[in-house]
């Protein structure tokens, strides 16, 4: 497991690096095919191709209920890091802790899923068809991967999303939804010394919009609005003819999403500086993960399975988004962050607890084996 993890971490695979993401996919495919597991590629035009690995059920024929429906192990191959990061910070181990870009989020989860598939294939104990879905653009909202994920979820029995286990050892039973959008403002250029009155500052308009957008944050409702990137202007001595910003919205309930998005649209449409105009475009979106009664049974089964594997766990809510929201929205019982334990994702300090690889794989495998006993 450590050898495969090293190979994956040492490949640059930022969300916009399709060749790198596909190289990570090729490494996973090589491992799975050597285990005798067939892998199908679902081509994507802009981002990493999706991989779909399948392991047949141990059952000789249909036995009613959910037995014939797919059990899905899911994970993404892209990271948030720029090209060259894998060379600057290659996979390393110190005192049982592994470091490197994407080591926890979520290349360790990919390794875990690959080994679970290999284990069931070798020993033939799968209580239903297994599907390993390895996608390529989660960190930017799965613009191409989402239809593949939703199609898989619609026919699935359950979904285990192998995002990293929390530092506490917990899994995730609830996540916020998120909308990533960008707006561009057009003003009018003018010399800032000799012809200032003729200018219309897009940067001033951006500043006013940022204040109005940030005022939409309502922590009691779990709503946050953050303009995380801004740019604009032509030169220091020119009234800015253009400016743009990117917005991160997080919310808990679908109604809140619609409410805040309508307010964001109104702010973008309103000209605080007369003569400016602006346009808004949604770049990516995640759906919230809310626990259903069936998902609660899946969580309780996982807790029991974890205890059998030698560790204690619980569920927690997080403001981070993930592909698990897409599968839950299809009505499929979903549990998230069942991957190996790690932390400080998206930072140079990202780490993985190496000795959590095997216990977390065992817990997931035991949960799969006992789905029928849990009525799933």
ZIHU-V705826 format. One record per helix or strand. SS is the DSSP state (alpha for helix, beta for strand). FROM is the first residue (numbers start at 1). LEN is the number of residues. Records with the same first field share a line. If there is no record, write none. Layout:
SS=FROM-LEN ; FROM-LEN
This chain:
alpha=2-8 ; 18-17 ; 85-4 ; 103-21 ; 138-3 ; 145-10 ; 196-3 ; 202-13 ; 219-3 ; 254-16 ; 293-17 ; 324-6 ; 356-14
beta=14-1 ; 38-5 ; 50-6 ; 70-7 ; 79-1 ; 92-3 ; 97-3 ; 130-6 ; 156-6 ; 164-2 ; 171-5 ; 177-10 ; 188-1 ; 190-2 ; 200-1 ; 218-1 ; 223-10 ; 238-2 ; 242-10 ; 277-10 ; 289-1 ; 315-4 ; 333-4 ; 339-5 ; 351-3
